[in-house]
Each structure stands twice: as structure tokens, then as C-alpha cells.
Amino acid sequence: MRYLLTWWSWLYILATLAILLVIATILPLIRAPKKRWAGIMSGVALFGLLILLEGLIEPHQIIVRRDTIDIDTPRPFTIALISDMQTSPLKRASFVERVVNTVLAEQPDAVFYAGDFVNNELPLTDELPHLAPLARLAAALPFIGVSGNHEYGIGNPAMPALHPDVHEAVGDALKQWGLTYLQNELTVVRDKNGRPLFEVFGFDDLWSKEFVQPTLPPKTNLPRFALAHNPDAVYMVDKTTADMVVSAHTHGGQIRLPFIGAFVSVSTRLPLKFYKGFSMQDGMPLYVTSGLGESGPPVRLFNLPEVVILHIQ
């Protein structure tokens, strides 16, 4: 999907708003012979205007979604899952700061970031500094992150990269801020007393040109999470190598319709109905967050940006 946070994307949105506003307010004033038709068109336009305004408002709201997950763990713990902030002139440090405050207020034992830190449409110097508030989160809690397709500049695996590969520069900055940035690596997360709590295997982004499906070591006596941006990683593990896969990438469809769910599909094997929340895939537990940012037009609908709190027991 091409990234559309450019001036012409906003021009399209503003033009649509103007047209709907004109139809909703001017058309009923026209003394046309078919006044009933004009009234219906005006009502439809007004409804469309309200929906579009809601779609522009939702990206700036944040909700907390809490779920309890049952896996084999000797003691319960809590993980905060965030992803896809895709910082840009539309997702600035002030938004990231609100996310950090929301996570800290929940007092989790650790934080996962499932990829797509920057939008990678503008020069990195215009996007990366907005992530600086994450340093405060990393100073307070174990914080593990992985790369996403935006870090590699890839919008569609079947097409040439649209933007530069900035994953190394992003990774270096995140490490300086105290994050554990994994690329096909395994790490142990410890509690405040230094005792091992669980393991995390962090996948590099599956769309990277250098990506080779990793061979995960067999599980130990600790719970193990596979953290990946793309949920297709769920098809690369089994019960001998992971207890659960945690991912993002889908944005929950970004636009969700009542009784239908995700409206927009992305390049993944995962069925649309599993684009958000918990599911079982080939016997493996999978959790997908709809994330905090947007791809394509900067809108969301019935799908608020979320901080997920996973209570593991």
C-alpha cells in the first residue's frame, strides 16, 4: 500500500469535505421541482460528512484494550503491546508522549512494540525525533521491539520498495534510548528482582529482502513469545518453539464496518476476521493489535488507536 500522508492526500480529503458540505447545506435551498430528491441527497451528504469527520478524529484518540491470555506460566504477568505509530507530521511526539503515559499508568511488567516505528515517507530527520518519548518508557520497563515493513521502506512485497531502507538507523536510535531491538534473536525478560519471567523471540520483518525464516531453538521452562510485525510469523512456529505469537501490521483493517469488521485487506495469509484481537491459527495462539497509526489516507473508522494490555496467566 502506497503511503499517502502527502499534500495531495489531504487535498483529496479536504475537497471531499467541501463537496459533502456544499451538497448538505446548499442543495436543500435550491428551488428544484424535485425537493424530496434534494432533501434525500442532502441527508446522505450530511451523513457522509459526519462519517468522514469521525474518520479524521479517531486517529488522535487512544483507548486501552485489556485481554486475559491463558498459557502455561508459573506466575502471572502483564505485557503492554503497542505498534504502528508510524511517526510523521501527523503522529508527532505529543501523540507518542500520550501513548507512553497511557502505558505507564497500566504498570505492566514489560512492553512489546510490534514494528513500524516511523512512516518513512519524509526524511528520517523529520520523523525519528518524534519517537524520543519512548526513552522514558524504556527507562521504566523492559521494552522489546522489532522492525516493520515501513522501516524497510516496503509497502507491498510484490512491488519495488517505495522508500529508503532505514531499519538500521531506526534500530540504532532505539537502542540508544534503551529499547531491546531484536532481529531474529531471542532474549530473556526479567522481573524487577532480576528473576527470569519469560522469553521473547523477535522476528525481523518478513518482507525484508534479507529475511530468511529463522530456526527457533526449542522452548525452555519459561513461557516464550514470538514477537513479529507481520502476523504471518504464526505459520513459522509451533508448540515446540513458542507459546504464543504477538503481532500487528493489519491496523485492524483501519476502517471497520459494523457486523462486517475489517474493511481493508493487507498482504497477509491471515483471514480478514482475524485482523484484530485473539485467535488460534493452526493450534498456535495469535494476538494482533490494530496499532496506533495509519497507512494510506490518515483516517480510522470504528477502530480507535489502541494500547493493548495482555494479562498472562
Secondary structure, 3 states (H helix, E strand, C coil): CCCCCCHHHHHHHHHHHHHHHHHHHHHHHCCCCCHHHHHHHHHHHHHHHHHHHHHHHHHHCCEEEEEEECCCCCCCEEEEEECCCCECCCCCHHHHHHHHHHHHHHCCCEEEECCCCECCCCCHHHHHHHHCCHHHHHHHCCEEEECCCCCCCCCCCCCCCCCCCCHHHHHHHHHHCCCEEECCEEEEEECCCCCEEEEEEECCCCCCCCCCCCCCCCCCCCCEEEECCCHHHHHHCCCCCCCEEEECCCHHHCEEECCCEECCCCCCCCCHHHCCEEEEECCEEEEECCCCCCCCCCCCECCCCEEEEEEEC
